[in-house]
Amino acid sequence: MIRISPRALGNLSEWRDWQTPTLNDSSDTTPPSAPGTPAASNVTAISATLTWAASTDQGGSGLVGYDILRAPGASGGTFTQVGTSTTTSFSDTGLTPSTTYRYQVRARDAAGNTSPVSNTAEVTTRAAASTGTCTAVLTVQTEWATGYVIQPLTITNTGTSTITGWTVTFTLPAGHTLTGSWNSAVTVSGQTVTIRNVGHNGTLAPGAGTTGVGFQASRPNGNTALPSGYTCA
């Protein structure tokens, strides 16, 4: 801001403030580069986390964020925007169990230009097991060539009255071995694993769930299979 005096008029008493106007650079018409192909992690029956390589600003106005687009099924369907992110990750929730979705990402810059969309990533949500009183939904927290961690294994009361105990059963793939568990009582018979509540997490009101249960398993190098056949009672 500067101050102006009408000195030429001989009037020194009337000073006027001059606010420097903000100048908008509208010359940037170049869109950002396309983001990298999204990669999915922490896929559950109802959610998935996407990450991607950042776009590059090409016109000088600067990146401001990303639009996340989703289409139903492995083919067909229309991509619609389901969210935005100012970082290179996004968690999509409220999905349907055992369902395939396709995702694309595009970048936006400060001038309003949008990039080409990224390559398409396909994600299939996991199944939610239920026997009428509870569901068991797994989340793969991390995995490596010879093992993985399931955390949380979310048990939710889907009934209309409070339950005071629950039991989850699932099958380990051939060659897989349970190496640890927490917040549960576990028994193993062959490849069948039974997980029961412990004292502090067995009572669940209708709609309530416990998210502290988890386990770790080892597997043959390069075997990417995961446990299956979850039931909850």
N, C-alpha and C positions, 0 to 999 in steps of 0.2 A: 504494500500500500504506500502511496506517496501523497504529499500534501501540496496543493497549488494555491498560490497567492495571486490575486489580480493586481500585481505591482504596477503594471503598465497603466492602470486606471488611477493610480494614486491612492488606492484604498488598501491599506496594509492590515486592516482589522478583520477583514472577512477571509479567513482561510477555509478552503474546502478540501475534504478528504476525497481521494480518488482510489477506488478499489480496482486493482488490476484484474481484468476479466480472465476467467479460465478459458484457455484455448484448447479445443478438442481436435485431436489429429484424426481426421476422417480419411486419411490417405491410405490406411491399411485395408487393402481388399484381398490380401493373400491368406488363404485358410491355413491352419496348422497342418502338420503331417498327421497321417493316420496313427492311432494308438496301436500298441502291440496286441496280439491275440489274447483275449482273456483266458486265465487259468483258474480253475475251480478248486477250492479247498473247503474243509469243514462242512462237507455236504451231509445234511441230515434228511429226514423225511419231509421237512417243511422249510428248509433254508439252505443257502449256499453262499460262500464268500468268493468274490471274483477279484483277481489282481491282474494288472497288465503293465507293459512297458510304456513309459510316458511319451506323449507327443512332443514335437518340437515346434516352437513358434516361428513362423516363416516371415511375418510381416512387421514385427516390431512392437505390436501393441501388447503382447504378453498373454500367456494362457490364463484362463480364469476357471476352467473346470471341464468336466466330462459328463456326457449324457449316456445313460445305460439303457439299451434297447433289448427287449425280450420278445420271442415268438414261441408259440406252443408247438410241441412235437418235434420230431427229427427232420421233418420237411413240411412245406406248405405253411399256411398261417401267415399273419402279418406282424412285422416287428413294430412294437409300440414302446414308447419311453416309459420306464418303470422307476426311474430315479436319476439323481445327479450326484456327483462327487467332486470335491475340490482336491482329492488325492487320487492315487492310482489303485484304489480298492473300493469295493462296494459289497455290502451284505444284503442279499435279497431274501425276504422272509414271506411267510404266508403262502408257501408253495404247497402243492398237492403231493402226497406220498406216491412213490413208484411212477413218477411222471417225468417225461423228457422235455427239456426246454432248450432253446437256442438263444445265445447272447451275442450282441455286438456293442462296441463302445465308440463314441466319437468325441472329439475335443472341441472346445469353444475358446475363442480369444476375446480380448477386451473390445475389439471393434465389431463383434457380433458374427464373425466368420466361423463356420463349422468345418471340421475336417472330413475327409472321407471316412466311412465306418471301418472299423477293424475287421479282420477275418472273424469268422463265426466260431464260437465255442459251443459245444453241446454238453449239457449237464442232465443227468438222470437222478432224481431224488431217491432216497432209500425207502424201503418199505417200513410201515409202522405196524408192529405186531399187536394184536388185541384179542382177548378172550371175553370181552364184554365188561370187564371191571377195570382194566388198566391197559396202558400202552407202553411199549418200550421202544424208544427212538435213539439210535446210536449216532454219535458224531466221531469221525476220525480226526483226532487232534493232530496227530503226526504219524508218519510212516517212513520206513527206510527199507533197504533191500532185504533185511533179515528180521524185520519186526514192525510193530505198530502199537499205538496207544489209542484206545477208545475212551474218550473223556469229553463230555459226559455221556453216560448211558442214562437217558432221562426217562424216569418212570412217572407216569401221570395217571391219576385216578379219573377214569372216564365214566364212573357210575354216578348214581344219585345219592349215595350215602357214604359216610366215612369208612375207609378200610383201615385195618390195624396191622396189615402185613401184606407182602407181595412176593412173588417168585417169578423170576425171569429165566427162561431156558433157551439155549441156542447151541448151534453146532459149529465147532472149529473145523476148518478145512483140513484135509489129510496133511500130516507133517507139521501142523501148527501146534504149539504148546503154550499153555497159559503160564506166564512167568511172574505175575503179580496182580493184585487187585486191592481196592480200597473202598471203605464205607459199605461193605457187604460181607455176607458169609457165603463162601464159594465151595462147591463140591464138583469134582470132575470124574466122569465115567467114560473112558475111551475118549471120543471127541465131543461128547455131550457135556456142556457146562451148565450148572444150575447156580444162579445167584439169588440169594434171599436177603431181605432187609436185616439190618441190625437194630438195636434198641432205639436209636435216635431218629430213624428215618422210615419207620414202618407205617406210622399213622399219617394218612393223607385224606384231607377233606375232598369232596367232589370238585374236580377241576384243578386240584393242587398237584404239584409234582416235586420230585427230588432230583437235583442235578449234580450231586456230589459223588455219584457212583461211577467207577471206571475200572479198566483193567488193561494190562499189557500182555502181549503175546509175541512169541518168536515164530519164524517161518523159514522155510528153505530159501536160500539166496535167489532172488528174482521171481519168487512166487508172489503174485499180487492179489491173490484171493483174500477175502475177508469173511468173518463169521456170518452165518445165515440162519434162517429158520427161527427167528426170535418169536417167542410166545411170552405172554405176561398173564399172571393170574393172581 
